[in-house]
Amino acid sequence: MIEERRVSIPRMNCSGCLRNVTNTLQALPSLAIIATDLPAKTLHLHYDPEQLSLEQIKTALEQAEYPIEKELPLVE
C-alpha cells in the first residue's frame, strides 16, 4: 500500500532549495515526488511505508536543513 502526503517546507525559497530538497528525497528508497509547488513551499509525496517511514523522510530533510513544518490536507 502506498502512503500519500502533502507537506509544507518553509525554508524552500528558490529553485536551488527545491533542487536540494529533491536530491535529498531522491536518495531515499521507494519515494516519489508527485508534485512540487515552490511558491506555496509544498511537496506532494508518495512512498511505500514498508520501506520508508514519514519519520525517515522528516529526518533526511532536517539533516539537509529543510525541515517539514507540517502536514497539509491532500488536494484533489
N, C-alpha and C positions, 0 to 999 in steps of 0.2 A: 504494500500500500504506500502511496506517495503522499507526503505531507506538503501542504502549500501554506506559505506565509508571506505576508507583506510587512516590511519593517521600515522604520524611519532611521536614517543615519545623518544627523545634523551637521557633522563635520565634512560631509561630501559636498564640497562647494564648487568644484571646477572639473573640467574633463580629465585633468591629471589625477584628481582624487577618485573619480569614477574608475579610471584605469587601474589605480592601486587597489581599490575595493574588488574590482572584477578579477584581477590577477590573484589576489588573496583567496577569493572564493573558488576560483577555478582549480586551485591546488587541492581542494577538498574532494573526497570521493563522493560520487553519487549526488552531486548538487548541480542543478540547472538554474541559471538566472533567466527568468522568463521575460522580465521587463525591468528597465531602469527608468527613473524619472528624476533627472538631475535638478530641475527647478523645484520639485517637491521634496527632493532628497530622500527618495524611497527606492526600495528594491522589492521585486516580487520573485519569490524563490520557490522551487520545487526540490524536494530531496527525499531519499529513502531513509526513514527513521531506523531501519535495521542496520544501516551502515554509517549513519551520521545523525547526531542529535542537534537540536537547536542550541544547546549549550556549547557544543563544539564550534558551531558557526559563530556564536557570540564571542567566544574566546579568541578565535582566529582574527576577527575584526577588531577586537580590543587590542590585541598584540600589534596589529597594523595601525593602531591609533585612529580607528574609525568605529567607535562603539555604537551598537544599536541603542537608540534611545527608548524605543517602544515598538511593540507590535501594533499593527493597524488592521482595521477591518479589510477583508478582501473586497475588491471592486469587481463587479461583473460587467 
